[in-house]
């Protein structure tokens, strides 16, 4: 079930307090992203999977006559322009 606005605000406040003094965002990138997406009640993995799926759908829309095999075969990838 989606989180309510008040729950998101509470989680965002906790998140911002937790990360306020962090000096090494690069070293803590995965933890930061996990915490950030948790503010909204979603997992980073779910977001990544959805982004990858959207990429496949976008490629299919851009090249409707190509098969998935064509789109991923280095010898038959259609030109982008």
C-alpha positions in Angstrom: 0.0 0.0 0.0 1.4 3.5 -0.9 2.6 5.6 2.0 0.6 8.6 3.0 2.0 12.2 2.7 2.6 12.5 6.5 4.6 9.2 6.5 6.7 10.3 3.6 7.4 13.7 5.3 8.4 11.9 8.6 10.7 9.5 6.7 12.2 12.4 4.7 13.0 14.3 7.9 14.6 11.2 9.5 16.6 10.6 6.3 17.8 14.2 6.1 18.9 14.1 9.8 20.7 10.8 9.3 22.7 12.1 6.3 23.2 15.7 7.4 26.8 15.2 8.5 27.9 12.7 5.9 31.1 13.8 4.1 31.6 10.8 1.8 28.5 10.4 -0.4 30.5 8.5 -3.0 31.6 5.8 -0.4 28.1 5.6 1.0 26.3 5.8 -2.4 24.4 2.5 -2.1 23.3 3.1 1.5 22.3 6.7 0.6 20.2 5.5 -2.3 18.6 2.7 -0.3 17.6 5.2 2.4 16.4 7.7 -0.1 14.1 5.3 -1.9 12.9 4.0 1.5 11.6 7.5 2.2 9.0 6.8 -0.5 8.5 3.1 0.4 10.1 1.6 -2.6 13.3 -0.4 -3.0 16.3 0.6 -5.1 16.2 -2.8 -6.8 12.6 -2.3 -7.8 13.4 1.2 -9.2 16.3 -0.3 -11.2 14.2 -3.1 -12.6 11.5 -0.7 -13.6 14.1 1.6 -15.3 15.6 -1.4 -17.2 12.1 -2.5 -18.3 11.3 1.0 -19.5 14.6 1.0 -21.4 13.5 -2.2 -23.3 10.1 -0.7 -24.0 11.7 2.5 -25.3 14.0 0.6 -27.5 11.1 -1.4 -28.9 9.2 1.7 -29.6 12.1 3.4 -31.4 12.8 0.3 -33.5 9.4 -1.4 -33.9 10.5 -3.7 -36.8 13.6 -5.0 -34.9 13.5 -8.1 -32.8 14.9 -8.2 -29.3 17.7 -10.3 -30.7 18.5 -7.5 -33.2 18.5 -4.9 -30.5 21.1 -6.8 -28.4 23.3 -8.4 -31.1 26.3 -6.2 -31.6 26.3 -7.1 -35.3 22.7 -6.2 -36.0 21.9 -3.3 -33.6 20.0 -0.7 -35.7 21.6 2.8 -35.9 20.2 5.4 -33.5 20.0 8.1 -36.1 
